[in-house]
Amino acid sequence: MKDCAKDVLAYHDDKVTLPQAERTNMRDRRDANRDRLQTRLKAQEKPLPKEFIKQGSYAMLTMVQDSSYDYDIDDGVYFTQASLKGPNGGDKSAKDARQMVCDALADNRFKKQPEVKKNCVRIFYDDGYHVDMPVYRIRDNDGDYELASSDWVHSRAADVEDWFSNVNQTKSPDENNGRQFRRIVRMLKKFAKSRDSWKSQTTSGFAITILVEEKYVANKDREDTALRDTMKAIYNRLFWSLEVNHPVTPGAKVTKGPDDSKMTFFRDKLKEALDNLEVLDKSDCTREQALKAWDKVFNTDFFFNRYDGKEEAQASQAAIFSGLISTKSDPVAVDKRGEQRFA
């Protein structure tokens, strides 16, 4: 396989992983929401959160760059069950708990006010991204967590982060740059949304993360090989089954049945990408061809922009030099006719 390991890693570092400035901006807005929520709840004499726990791709550090700033930041807010009581002393309903948080987060500086969603309160920003704040209660009897959804539902989002962290440490062959497992997750999430038209059709980043965990093929020395081999393994797995199990909730799935349309779309796009990369296996594959193939996969010109023609020029010079050596070393044919010689 034509070696583009440095190019794939460069693409990850420059165009996939979030720059520190973006991370800082998100953290600042997350903290501002936390401060506003606590201040408003206190002023309204409502229950105060016991803690906040970041979650999702934001917590796992697998968010990827998006030209439309289509970022989803998850930041869970946790209350004790004892503090969430209704007007008659009974437990506050899941819907009322979400509404309480939404009301406290409202601010006339927002062009679009926060909204109550099925599993969270969503705060919108003009830049294009949003913060989702799931609301939890900590059960009195055992200290376990329940999410305010259509009802109070057992959920431990923090366990997903622990699962990911453990997998990243145990499966990655390296320790630098976030570790390879996390980088491959980011690369496949970037691929899944590499065209704007794909975003609403493809599967979730969480589902992709689980698939990478299932089929990750590590390669310490070849980032490109690790990525391509993982893509192949995931495609083969999805060819037999489109269903994906939740990693920490027994019996739960993150896909919608055996014919999940979004997973089907992701599988089919994987096939197209793998077809485009077949040129890498040809013995005469040039660097130019290889870089163009990776550009097709990620819908970019980043790879070809790294092409300088040096490899092909060196190969051409080597061929010329080899030819000259061969010519000089060839024996000279001599035709003897009397005393005359013909070379």
C-alpha positions in Angstrom: 0.0 0.0 0.0 1.3 3.4 -1.0 2.6 5.1 2.1 0.7 8.3 3.0 0.9 7.9 6.7 2.4 11.4 7.3 -0.3 12.9 5.1 -3.1 11.3 6.9 -1.7 12.4 10.2 -1.2 15.9 9.0 -4.8 16.0 7.8 -6.0 14.9 11.2 -3.9 17.5 13.0 -4.8 20.4 10.6 -8.3 19.8 9.5 -10.0 17.3 11.8 -9.1 17.8 15.5 -10.5 21.0 17.1 -8.0 23.8 17.5 -7.3 24.9 21.0 -9.0 28.2 20.4 -12.3 26.4 19.6 -12.0 24.2 22.7 -11.4 27.2 24.9 -14.4 29.0 23.3 -16.7 26.0 24.0 -15.4 25.6 27.5 -16.1 29.3 28.2 -19.7 29.1 27.0 -20.2 25.9 28.9 -19.0 27.6 32.1 -21.2 30.6 31.4 -24.3 28.4 31.1 -23.4 26.7 34.4 -22.9 30.1 36.2 -26.2 31.5 34.7 -28.2 28.4 35.7 -27.0 28.5 39.3 -27.4 32.2 39.6 -31.0 32.2 38.2 -32.1 29.1 40.1 -30.9 30.7 43.4 -32.7 34.0 42.6 -35.9 32.1 41.8 -35.5 30.0 45.0 -35.3 26.8 43.0 -33.2 23.7 43.7 -29.5 24.1 43.0 -27.5 21.5 41.1 -25.2 19.2 43.0 -22.8 18.9 40.1 -22.2 19.2 36.4 -20.6 16.5 34.3 -19.4 17.0 30.7 -20.4 14.1 28.4 -20.6 12.9 24.8 -18.0 13.7 22.2 -17.1 16.9 24.1 -16.0 14.8 27.0 -14.3 12.1 24.9 -12.4 14.7 22.9 -13.7 13.3 19.6 -15.4 16.4 18.2 -14.2 17.3 14.7 -13.9 20.6 12.8 -17.0 21.7 10.9 -17.1 24.6 8.5 -20.7 25.4 9.6 -19.8 25.2 13.3 -22.3 22.4 13.7 -21.1 21.4 17.1 -23.1 19.6 19.8 -21.7 20.2 23.3 -23.2 18.0 26.0 -23.0 19.1 29.6 -25.1 17.2 32.1 -26.7 19.0 35.2 -27.3 16.8 38.2 -29.8 17.4 41.1 -30.5 15.3 44.1 -33.9 13.6 44.0 -34.7 15.1 47.4 -34.4 18.6 46.0 -36.6 18.0 43.0 -40.1 18.2 44.5 -43.4 19.4 43.1 -45.8 21.8 44.8 -47.5 19.0 46.8 -44.2 17.4 48.0 -44.1 14.6 45.4 -41.2 14.1 43.0 -40.9 16.7 40.3 -41.8 15.1 36.9 -39.0 14.7 34.3 -40.7 17.3 32.0 -41.0 19.8 34.8 -37.4 19.4 35.7 -36.3 20.2 32.2 -38.7 23.1 32.0 -37.2 24.5 35.3 -33.7 24.4 33.8 -34.9 25.9 30.5 -36.6 28.8 32.2 -33.5 29.6 34.3 -31.3 29.6 31.2 -33.4 32.0 29.2 -31.6 35.2 28.4 -32.7 38.2 26.2 -29.2 38.3 24.7 -30.0 35.0 22.8 -31.6 35.5 19.4 -33.2 32.1 19.8 -34.2 31.2 23.3 -33.3 27.8 24.9 -35.8 25.0 24.2 -36.9 21.9 26.0 -36.1 18.8 24.0 -36.9 15.1 24.8 -33.7 14.4 26.5 -32.2 17.8 27.3 -32.5 21.6 27.3 -30.8 23.0 24.2 -29.1 26.4 24.1 -28.5 28.0 20.7 -25.6 30.2 19.6 -25.3 32.5 16.6 -22.1 30.8 15.5 -24.1 27.8 14.6 -23.4 25.3 17.4 -25.5 24.5 20.4 -25.1 23.3 24.0 -27.3 20.4 25.1 -27.8 20.2 28.9 -29.4 16.9 29.9 -31.0 17.0 33.3 -30.4 14.2 35.8 -31.5 13.4 39.3 -29.5 11.4 41.8 -31.7 8.8 43.4 -32.1 9.0 47.2 -32.1 5.2 47.8 -28.9 4.2 45.9 -27.2 7.3 44.5 -27.7 6.1 40.9 -28.5 8.5 38.1 -31.8 9.0 36.2 -32.2 11.2 33.1 -35.2 13.5 32.6 -36.6 12.1 29.4 -40.2 11.1 28.6 -40.0 9.9 32.3 -37.1 9.5 34.7 -34.9 6.9 33.0 -31.8 5.2 34.4 -28.8 6.5 32.7 -25.1 6.9 33.5 -23.6 9.0 30.7 -20.3 9.3 32.7 -19.9 5.5 32.2 -19.6 6.0 28.5 -16.6 8.4 29.0 -15.0 5.9 31.3 -15.5 3.2 28.7 -14.0 5.3 26.0 -11.0 6.3 28.1 -10.2 2.7 28.9 -10.5 1.6 25.3 -8.3 4.4 24.1 -5.6 3.5 26.6 -5.7 -0.2 26.1 -6.1 -0.5 22.3 -3.9 2.4 21.1 -0.3 1.4 20.3 0.9 4.9 21.2 0.5 7.6 23.9 1.0 10.8 22.0 -1.4 13.2 20.1 -4.5 11.8 21.9 -3.6 8.2 21.0 -4.3 6.5 17.7 -7.7 5.0 18.6 -9.1 8.4 19.3 -7.6 9.8 16.1 -9.2 7.0 14.0 -12.5 7.8 15.6 -12.2 11.5 14.7 -11.1 10.6 11.2 -14.2 8.4 10.6 -16.5 11.0 12.1 -15.0 13.6 9.8 -15.5 11.2 6.8 -19.1 10.6 7.8 -19.9 14.3 7.5 -17.4 15.3 4.8 -20.2 16.4 2.5 -23.0 18.7 3.8 -25.6 16.6 2.1 -24.5 13.6 4.1 -25.0 15.1 7.6 -28.7 14.4 7.9 -28.4 11.0 6.2 -25.5 9.3 8.0 -25.3 7.6 11.4 -24.3 9.3 14.7 -20.8 9.9 15.9 -21.5 7.7 18.9 -22.4 4.8 16.7 -19.2 5.3 14.7 -17.2 5.4 17.9 -18.7 2.1 18.9 -17.9 0.5 15.5 -14.3 1.7 15.7 -14.0 0.1 19.1 -15.4 -3.2 17.7 -13.1 -3.3 14.6 -10.1 -1.0 15.2 -6.9 -2.3 13.6 -4.0 -0.6 15.2 -0.8 0.2 13.4 1.8 2.2 15.3 3.9 3.1 12.3 1.3 3.6 9.6 -1.6 5.9 10.4 -3.0 5.5 6.9 -3.0 1.7 7.1 -4.7 1.8 10.5 -7.4 4.0 9.1 -8.0 2.0 5.9 -7.9 -1.4 7.7 -10.4 -0.2 10.3 -12.7 1.1 7.5 -12.5 -2.3 5.8 -13.3 -4.1 9.0 -16.2 -1.9 9.8 -17.6 -2.3 6.3 -17.4 -6.1 6.4 -19.1 -6.0 9.8 -21.9 -3.8 8.6 -22.3 -6.0 5.5 -23.6 -8.7 7.9 -25.4 -6.6 10.5 -26.4 -2.9 10.7 -27.3 -3.0 14.4 -25.0 -1.6 17.0 -25.2 -2.3 20.8 -24.8 0.4 23.4 -21.4 -0.2 25.1 -22.4 0.3 28.7 -26.2 -0.3 28.8 -27.0 -4.0 28.4 -29.7 -4.7 25.9 -29.8 -1.2 24.5 -29.0 -0.3 20.9 -28.0 2.9 19.3 -29.4 2.0 15.9 -33.0 1.7 14.8 -33.6 -1.9 13.9 -31.9 -4.3 11.5 -32.5 -2.0 8.5 -31.4 1.3 10.0 -31.3 3.7 7.0 -28.6 6.0 8.4 -26.3 3.0 9.1 -27.0 1.7 5.6 -26.0 5.1 4.2 -22.7 5.1 6.2 -21.9 1.5 5.1 -22.5 2.4 1.4 -20.3 5.5 1.6 -17.6 3.4 3.2 -17.7 1.1 0.2 -17.2 4.0 -2.1 -14.3 5.3 -0.1 -12.6 1.9 -0.1 -13.1 1.6 -3.9 -11.4 4.9 -4.3 -8.4 3.7 -2.2 -7.8 0.6 -4.2 -5.3 2.4 -6.4 -3.0 2.5 -3.4 -2.4 -1.3 -3.8 -1.1 -1.0 -7.4 2.7 -1.6 -7.7 3.0 1.5 -9.9 0.8 3.8 -7.8 2.4 7.2 -7.8 2.3 9.7 -4.9 0.1 12.0 -7.0 -2.5 9.2 -7.5 -2.4 8.2 -3.8 -3.0 11.8 -2.6 -5.8 12.3 -5.0 -7.5 9.1 -3.8 -7.4 10.4 -0.2 -8.8 13.7 -1.4 -11.8 11.9 -2.8 -12.4 10.1 0.4 -12.5 13.3 2.5 -13.9 15.6 -0.2 -10.9 18.0 0.1 -7.8 19.2 -1.7 -5.7 19.0 1.4 -3.7 15.9 0.3 -2.9 17.0 -3.2 -1.8 20.4 -1.9 1.0 18.5 -0.2 2.2 17.1 -3.5 5.5 18.6 -4.8 6.4 16.1 -7.5 9.8 15.2 -5.9 9.1 11.5 -5.6 8.3 11.2 -9.3 11.2 13.4 -10.3 13.6 11.3 -8.2 12.2 8.1 -9.7 12.7 9.5 -13.2 16.3 10.6 -12.5 17.0 7.2 -11.0 15.7 5.5 -14.2 17.8 7.7 -16.4 20.9 7.0 -14.3 20.2 3.3 -14.3 19.9 3.4 -18.1 23.2 5.1 -18.4 25.0 2.6 -16.2 23.4 -0.2 -18.1 24.5 1.3 -21.5 28.1 1.7 -20.3 28.3 -1.8 -19.0 26.9 -3.6 -22.1 29.6 -5.6 -24.0 30.5 -4.1 -27.4 29.7 -6.3 -30.3 32.6 -6.7 -32.7 32.4 -7.8 -36.4 35.7 -9.0 -37.7 36.2 -8.8 -41.4 39.8 -9.2 -42.2 41.8 -6.7 -40.4 38.8 -4.2 -40.0 36.7 -4.0 -36.8 33.1 -2.7 -36.6 31.6 -1.7 -33.3 
